[in-house]
């Protein structure tokens, strides 16, 4: 295999990008709108520092930003229809039976108060309460890579109940207030209904603590590893009666031999090693499933622990649970790349549909890059390393 093949320099990315834009074009109905969308995606993939209407227009060789602004505002096309196509593109490149769905939110800092959904609210991006918008996103990750496949703007209650503000930013009449876990339920259900191959659903404690989300997944027979807080209340009926406890208390009672070392994926400094343990839960599980509390412990600081509720096929190994839990970082990598390189947080549109259009076009660009990475990984995996074969520990 030549260096050009495994390094990626031989990829005909310009031809691949044109083919992608041709497949997305029917969403935009008119050829001029499709051309504007193609130029918008080109600009997102370019090296310009800010993906604003003026700079995207300049990158496309236009004198004024009208076409770029019209694409997000006045033109007639459906952002959800584009989302469906982007999701299909992502799964065509990355889809795998061992793939995972990951849900999380990210913040978009704003200075004004007129953009849809902007409010003083907690932003994980800033790590504090800020004037911002918050979007809930769904990511997909497999051995071939990761990308974002769905998105929805979180509309705070003050916005949802204010008819005048809703009208100014064109919030659909059918859009009511929904919590972030409720939005996550909808995004995950939509992906599963579309037949996306998914071994596990992953999320942080904001979502893992929501019983409605867990019940929805269990009713579908969908395995999950969902983070919860250390003091998450657990009630169990035992031979001694009703017992109330929490994951931290349960972990404190584990013997030393309960902990096993497993890797949790690869981080910026290499493979991340932790100690792991699991505790069975006596709750009834329909079908061939079982429930666990999963605990991850820092090997240098045993008091630094993370906790998860698990709904898993019977007989699932601890290493599989550890590996699944470690994949939640993939959506953070998607956010980082989409913001730093593709302008996910450069949206100038103030309206509901303008926000969703910008985010979906950014998702198209991210899915394109993920597809190129997947091509390289598939090519590299086509010939095994005979001198140092890769083996997975049981």
C-alpha positions in Angstrom: 0.0 0.0 0.0 1.4 3.4 -1.0 1.7 6.3 1.4 -0.8 8.3 -0.7 -3.4 5.6 0.0 -3.2 5.4 3.8 -2.2 9.1 4.4 -5.2 10.4 2.4 -3.4 12.5 -0.1 -4.7 10.3 -2.9 -8.3 10.9 -2.0 -10.2 12.6 -4.8 -12.0 14.7 -2.2 -13.1 17.4 -4.7 -14.9 14.7 -6.8 -16.4 13.3 -3.6 -17.6 16.7 -2.5 -19.3 17.4 -5.9 -21.0 14.0 -5.7 -22.3 14.8 -2.2 -23.7 18.2 -3.3 -25.4 16.5 -6.3 -27.1 14.0 -3.9 -28.2 16.8 -1.6 -29.4 19.1 -4.4 -33.0 17.8 -4.7 -33.7 19.1 -1.1 -33.4 22.7 -2.4 -35.9 22.3 -5.3 -34.4 25.1 -7.4 -31.0 24.9 -9.1 -30.0 28.4 -7.9 -30.7 27.6 -4.3 -28.8 24.3 -4.6 -25.9 26.2 -6.1 -26.0 28.6 -3.1 -26.1 25.6 -0.7 -23.1 24.1 -2.5 -21.2 27.4 -2.2 -22.1 27.6 1.5 -20.7 24.1 2.1 -17.6 25.0 0.2 -17.1 28.1 2.4 -17.6 26.0 5.6 -14.9 23.6 4.4 -12.6 26.5 3.5 -9.9 28.1 5.7 -11.7 31.4 6.3 -11.7 32.2 10.0 -15.4 33.2 10.3 -18.2 31.6 8.4 -20.3 34.8 8.2 -22.5 35.7 5.3 -20.1 38.3 4.0 -17.0 36.1 4.2 -18.8 33.1 2.7 -20.0 35.3 -0.1 -16.5 36.6 -0.7 -15.1 33.0 -0.7 -17.7 32.2 -3.3 -16.7 35.1 -5.5 -19.9 37.1 -4.8 -19.9 40.9 -4.3 -22.7 40.8 -1.7 -24.0 38.3 0.9 -27.6 38.3 -0.4 -27.5 34.7 -1.7 -26.0 33.3 1.5 -28.4 35.2 3.7 -31.3 34.1 1.5 -30.3 30.5 1.8 -30.7 30.6 5.6 -33.7 32.9 5.5 -36.0 33.7 2.6 -35.5 30.7 0.3 -38.0 27.8 0.4 -36.5 24.4 1.5 -36.9 22.1 4.4 -34.0 21.7 6.9 -35.4 18.4 8.2 -35.4 17.0 4.7 -31.7 17.9 4.5 -31.2 16.4 7.9 -32.6 13.1 6.6 -30.2 13.1 3.7 -27.2 14.0 5.8 -28.1 11.2 8.2 -28.3 8.8 5.4 -24.9 10.0 4.1 -23.4 9.5 7.5 -24.8 6.0 7.9 -23.7 5.0 4.4 -20.1 5.9 5.5 -20.0 5.0 9.1 -22.9 2.6 9.7 -22.0 -0.5 11.6 -23.8 -3.0 13.9 -21.5 -2.0 16.7 -22.1 1.7 16.2 -23.4 4.0 19.0 -25.8 6.9 19.3 -24.6 9.7 21.6 -26.7 12.6 22.7 -25.5 15.9 24.3 -26.1 19.6 24.2 -23.8 22.5 23.3 -24.0 26.2 23.9 -23.7 29.1 21.4 -22.7 32.4 23.1 -24.7 35.5 22.0 -24.5 39.2 22.8 -28.0 40.3 21.9 -31.4 39.0 23.0 -33.3 38.8 19.7 -31.9 35.5 18.3 -34.3 32.6 18.8 -33.9 30.8 22.1 -31.2 33.1 23.5 -31.4 33.5 27.3 -29.3 33.6 30.4 -28.8 29.8 30.8 -26.1 27.3 31.6 -23.6 26.6 28.8 -21.4 23.6 29.1 -19.2 25.3 26.5 -18.5 28.2 28.8 -18.9 26.2 32.0 -21.2 28.8 33.6 -24.4 30.7 33.1 -24.1 32.9 30.0 -26.3 34.7 27.4 -26.5 31.9 24.9 -28.5 29.5 22.8 -28.4 25.8 23.6 -28.8 23.1 21.0 -29.4 19.4 21.6 -27.5 17.2 19.2 -27.3 13.5 18.3 -24.0 12.0 17.2 -23.2 8.6 15.6 -19.9 6.9 16.1 -18.5 3.6 14.9 -15.1 2.0 14.3 -15.0 4.1 11.1 -15.4 7.6 12.7 -18.0 9.9 14.1 -20.3 12.8 13.1 -23.5 14.6 14.0 -26.7 13.4 12.6 -29.5 15.4 14.2 -30.1 18.7 16.1 -32.8 20.7 17.7 -32.7 24.1 19.4 -33.7 24.2 23.0 -36.5 26.8 23.5 -36.6 28.1 27.1 -40.0 28.3 28.8 -39.9 32.1 28.6 -39.6 31.9 24.9 -42.1 29.1 24.4 -44.8 31.0 26.2 -44.2 34.4 24.6 -46.3 34.5 21.4 -44.9 37.8 20.2 -41.2 36.7 20.4 -42.1 33.4 18.8 -43.8 35.2 15.9 -40.8 37.5 15.3 -38.4 34.5 14.9 -40.9 32.2 13.2 -41.1 29.4 15.8 -43.6 26.9 14.4 -47.0 26.8 16.1 -46.5 23.0 16.7 -43.3 23.7 18.7 -44.0 23.6 22.4 -41.7 23.8 25.4 -39.7 20.6 25.8 -36.9 19.7 28.3 -33.6 18.7 26.9 -34.2 15.0 27.8 -37.5 15.2 26.0 -35.8 16.6 22.9 -33.2 13.8 23.3 -36.0 11.2 23.3 -37.4 12.6 20.1 -34.0 12.7 18.3 -33.1 9.1 19.4 -36.5 7.7 18.5 -36.3 9.3 15.1 -32.9 7.8 14.4 -34.0 4.3 15.6 -37.2 4.6 13.5 -35.0 5.3 10.5 -33.3 2.0 11.0 -29.9 3.3 12.1 -27.7 0.4 13.3 -27.0 1.0 17.0 -25.5 -1.2 19.7 -25.7 1.3 22.5 -27.2 4.7 23.3 -24.9 6.9 25.4 -25.5 10.2 27.3 -24.3 12.2 30.3 -26.1 12.5 33.6 -28.6 15.2 32.5 -30.1 12.6 30.2 -29.3 9.4 32.1 -31.2 10.7 35.2 -34.4 11.0 33.1 -36.6 7.9 33.7 -38.7 8.7 30.6 -35.7 8.4 28.3 -34.7 5.1 30.0 -38.2 3.7 29.7 -38.4 4.6 26.0 -35.2 2.8 25.2 -36.1 -0.2 27.3 -39.5 -0.5 25.6 -37.6 -0.6 22.3 -35.2 -3.2 23.6 -32.4 -0.8 23.0 -29.2 -1.2 25.1 -27.8 1.9 26.8 -25.0 3.1 29.1 -26.2 6.4 30.6 -24.3 8.4 33.1 -25.9 9.4 36.4 -24.9 11.5 39.4 -23.2 9.9 42.4 -26.3 10.6 44.5 -28.9 9.4 42.0 -31.6 7.7 44.1 -32.0 3.9 43.7 -34.9 2.1 45.3 -34.8 -1.7 45.4 -37.0 -4.4 46.9 -34.9 -7.0 48.7 -35.5 -9.8 51.2 -35.1 -7.2 53.9 -37.7 -4.9 52.4 -37.4 -1.7 50.5 -33.8 -0.4 50.3 -32.9 3.1 49.2 -29.3 3.8 48.2 -27.2 5.6 45.5 -24.3 4.6 43.2 -21.6 6.2 45.4 -22.8 4.2 48.4 -22.9 1.0 46.4 -19.4 1.6 45.1 -18.0 2.2 48.6 -19.1 -1.3 49.6 -17.3 -3.1 46.7 -14.3 -5.4 47.6 -11.0 -4.7 46.0 -11.3 -7.8 43.7 -14.4 -6.3 42.1 -12.4 -3.8 40.2 -10.9 -4.7 36.8 -8.6 -2.6 34.6 -10.0 -1.7 31.1 -9.3 0.9 28.5 -12.0 3.5 27.7 -11.0 4.5 24.2 -8.2 6.8 23.1 -7.8 10.3 24.3 -5.5 13.2 23.4 -2.7 11.6 25.4 -3.2 8.0 24.3 -5.3 5.1 25.6 -7.3 6.0 28.7 -7.0 3.4 31.4 -9.4 3.1 34.3 -10.6 0.6 36.8 -14.2 -0.6 36.3 -16.7 -2.5 38.4 -20.4 -3.3 38.0 -23.2 -4.2 40.4 -26.3 -6.0 39.3 -29.7 -4.4 39.9 -32.6 -6.5 41.0 -35.1 -4.7 38.8 -37.1 -6.8 36.4 -35.9 -6.6 32.8 -38.1 -7.7 29.9 -36.6 -10.2 27.4 -33.0 -11.2 27.5 -31.7 -8.0 29.2 -30.2 -7.3 32.5 -29.5 -4.1 34.5 -26.3 -2.9 36.2 -24.7 0.0 38.0 -21.4 0.6 36.2 -18.6 2.5 38.0 -15.4 3.9 36.5 -12.6 4.8 38.8 -9.5 6.9 38.2 -6.4 4.7 38.8 -4.4 7.5 40.4 -7.3 8.9 42.5 -9.7 6.2 43.6 -12.2 8.8 44.9 -12.6 10.2 41.3 -15.4 8.0 40.0 -18.1 8.2 37.4 -21.4 6.2 37.5 -23.7 4.8 34.9 -27.0 2.9 34.6 -26.8 0.1 32.2 -29.5 -1.9 30.3 -27.6 -4.6 28.4 -28.2 -7.9 26.7 -27.7 -10.8 29.1 -24.1 -12.0 29.2 -22.5 -8.7 28.1 -18.9 -8.6 29.3 -17.6 -5.8 31.6 -15.0 -4.8 28.9 -17.9 -4.2 26.4 -19.6 -1.8 28.9 -16.4 0.0 29.6 -15.7 0.4 25.9 -19.3 1.7 25.3 -19.1 4.2 28.2 -15.8 5.5 26.8 -17.3 6.4 23.5 -19.3 9.3 24.8 -16.4 11.6 24.2 -16.9 11.2 20.4 -19.7 13.8 20.4 -17.4 16.2 22.1 -14.9 15.7 19.3 -17.7 16.4 16.8 -18.5 19.7 18.6 -14.9 20.7 18.7 -14.2 20.1 15.0 -17.6 21.5 13.9 -17.0 24.7 15.8 -13.3 25.2 15.3 -13.2 24.3 11.6 -16.7 24.5 10.2 -18.4 27.4 11.8 -21.1 25.6 13.8 -21.1 28.5 16.3 -20.9 31.3 13.6 -24.7 31.3 12.9 -26.0 34.8 12.1 -29.6 33.8 11.5 -32.0 34.9 14.2 -35.0 32.7 13.1 -36.0 29.2 14.1 -35.6 27.8 10.6 -32.4 29.9 10.0 -30.8 28.3 13.0 -31.7 24.7 11.9 -30.6 25.4 8.3 -27.2 26.6 9.4 -26.7 23.7 11.8 -27.7 21.2 9.2 -25.5 22.6 6.5 -22.6 22.4 9.0 -23.6 18.8 9.7 -23.4 18.1 6.0 -19.8 19.4 5.9 -18.9 17.4 9.0 -20.4 14.2 7.5 -18.4 14.8 4.4 -15.2 14.9 6.3 -16.2 11.9 8.4 -16.9 10.0 5.1 -13.3 10.7 3.9 -11.9 9.4 7.2 -14.1 6.3 6.9 -12.7 5.7 3.4 -9.1 5.7 4.8 -10.0 3.5 7.8 -11.8 1.0 5.6 -8.8 1.0 3.2 -6.3 0.5 6.1 -8.4 -2.3 7.6 -8.6 -4.2 4.3 -5.2 -5.8 4.8 -4.4 -7.2 8.3 -1.0 -6.6 9.9 0.6 -10.1 9.7 3.6 -9.2 11.9 1.6 -7.7 14.8 -2.0 -8.8 14.5 -4.6 -6.8 16.5 -6.3 -8.9 19.2 -9.1 -8.1 21.6 -8.9 -9.4 25.1 -11.8 -11.5 26.3 
